[in-house]
């Protein structure tokens, strides 16, 4: 059961974290998503055109088109001016333009999130800047659109980045914090594509699905521990649905 509210957290100021520059493109248990990757990890020939001005999945840079319903988490209260805080054995704080989610110690299913309802999914898609994922073994850090059969989600669990739809896992591969700092889900023709970027501009396509797209979604960013963890750590988001600075 979700417990709606905000719980104060006493911790040191958390800024934007630095990450190593190594890009680990090791393929790990990929489901065939119909998109070919060249040896640089860039997708080839998915036929779409990015809202940022580049060809779909080819890593081109361009101008991000702001969807107009984002936040840099710059308020004084968690989820302020963007969505609704939801906590179940977790703590949310908002500081230095970041959202920090801290699952409670030694608690199964400890979860904290910000939820915004009725978010349109236009050509720009939905995107988040992920500064840190919950590092514990059962940690689960995610951006989720919709629920049930309409779910579209990117998550990191156990060192793997996972794309999911309403039927389950679409693709999975090794996670690189520096190369995959930004996540995006967007419609391209009859498909939905899942992308990552180091900077919010140079997008790499790592999965796609033909699941039908709704006109609007609930948009949830969350961090949790799926099992009991003595030292769960924290998830840190730098922005949600906001173009990079």
N, C-alpha and C positions, 0 to 999 in steps of 0.2 A: 504494500500500500504506500502510495506517495504521501509524504507529509509536506504540505506546502508551507513555505516560510523561508526565513533567512536566519542562519545561525552565525554568530560572530566568530571570527577566527583571529587568534593572536599569533602572528607569524612575522617574519622579517619581510621587508618589501621585496616583491618579486618583479623583476624587469624582464625584458625580452632576452631570451637565452641565446648563447652562441652554440653552434653545432659544428662538428667536423665537416670538412669539405668532401670527404670520400663518398662516392655514389656507388652503393652496392646494388647492382642490377641483377643479382642472382635470381633466377626463376625458381619458385618454390610451389609446386603443386598447382600450377595454373590450369583452370578450365579453359578449353578452347573457346575464345570469344569472337573468332572470325576476323581478328585484326592482326596483321603481321607486324613484327618488330624488327628493325634493322639492328646492327651491332652496337648502336649508340643508345638503344632503348627507346627510340622514337617510333611512333606508330606510322605505318605506311598505308595510304590509300583507303581511309575510312569514308571518304567522300563528303565529309561535313566541312562547314566553315565556322571557325571559332568566332564568338562575339568579340574577342579581343583583336580581331583583324588578321589572325593567322589561319592557315589551312588546318583543318581538323586534325589534331594529334601530331602535327609535324614539328612541333616545338617552336614555331615562329612566335615572335614577340609582336605586340601591338598595344593599342589603347584599350584598357578595360572599360566596359560599359557598365556603370554603376546601376544595379537594379533598384536603388532607391529605398530599400528597406533593411539596411544593414546597420551595424554598430561596431565601434572599436572598444566597447566595454569601458568607456571613459566616465561613467557615472560613479556615484559614491556607494550605491547599493547594488548587489548582484542582479544582473539582468535588467537593470534600470533603463527605461525608455526603449526597451527592445522586446522583452518577453517576460515570462513568468518563471521565477525560481522554483525548482522542485528538488527536494532532498529526502533521502531515506538513509539514515546513518552516514551522513556526509556533511561537509561544510563548504559553503560557497563564499568567496570573497572577490571583490573587484578592486584592483589597485594598479596604478601605473599603466592604465589602459589595457589591462588584461583581466580575464576571468580565470580564477584559480579554483579548481575543484579538488577537494581533499577527502577521499573516502575514509571513514573511521577505521581505526586499528582493529584488527582481529574480528571483523564483522563480515559475514557472508552476504553478498549482494549489496554492499554499501554503494550508493549511487547519488550523484548530484548532477543537475542539468539546468539549462535555460531552454525554455520552450516558447516558440512564437507560432501562433496559428494563422491560417489563411495567407500563406506566403505564395505569391504567384511564381510559377516556374517558366520564365520566358527564355529567350535564346541565350541570355547571359548565364542562366542556370543558377545554382546555389553553391556558395563557396565558403570555406573557413580557412583561417590561418592558425595552424597548430604549432605552438611553441614547445610543448612537451606532452607526451602521452603518459598515462599511468604506468610506471615502470615495473611494478610487481608482476610475478608470473601469471596471475589470473587477471591482470589489468585489462580493461576494455575501454578504449577511447574512441568516440564516434561522432559523426554527423549523420543524422537520420532524417529523411523526408517521409512523411506518411506513416501509416501503421498497417499491420496485417498484410493483405494481398497487394496493397499499394506501396509497400515499403521500398525505398531506395536508400542505400546506406554505404558509407565508407567508414571502416573501423580499423584500428590497430590492436592486435591481440598477440601476445607471445612473440613479438618481433616480426610479425607478418601483417601486411596491409591487405585488407579484404574488401572486395566489392560484393554487395548483396542486393537482391531484389526480393519481391514477395514470395518467391519460391525457394530462396536459400542463397548459397554462395555462388557467385558468378565467376570470380577469379581471385587468386591469392598469390602474393609474392613477397620477397623480403622487403622490409621497411627500411628506408633511409631517411632519417630525420631532416637532414639538410636538403636533399634533393626533393623530398616530398613534404615540404613545410606547408604548402597550400594544397587543399583538396577541392575538387569541383565535380558536381553532377549536373548535366545539362542535356536537353533534348536536341537531337540532330535528325531531322526527317522522321522516320518511323522508329528510330533507335533512341536509347538513352545511353550516354557515354559517361564514364568515370575517368577523371583526370587528376594528375598531380603536377605541382610546379615548385621550383625552389624560390620563386619570386612573385608568384601571382600573375605572371605574364607569359612565361615560356612553358606551355602546357604539354604534358605527355599523356597520351591515352593508354590506359592499361586494361580497360574492360569495356564491354557494351552489352546491352540487353534490348530486346524488342518489346519489353513490357509497356503497356499503354500508359500514357502520361496524363495525369490529372491537371486541371487548370490551376489548382492551388493545393498546398500541402501544409501540414504542421511541420515545423523545422526545429529540430532538437539537437543541441550539442551537449554531450555528456561524458563523464568519466566515472568508472566504477571498478570494483573488484568483484569477480564472480565467485571467488572462494574466500575463506578466511586468510587474511594476510597480516602478519605482525607489523610489517613496515610497507604499507601500500604505496606511498608516494603521492604525487599529485599530477593532474592534467592541467595544462595551461593553454588557453585560447587567446590569440591576439586580436581577432576580429571575426565577425560572421557576416557574410553577404555584403562585404565592403571591398571596394577595389583597393589594391595595394597602394601605400603612400608613395 
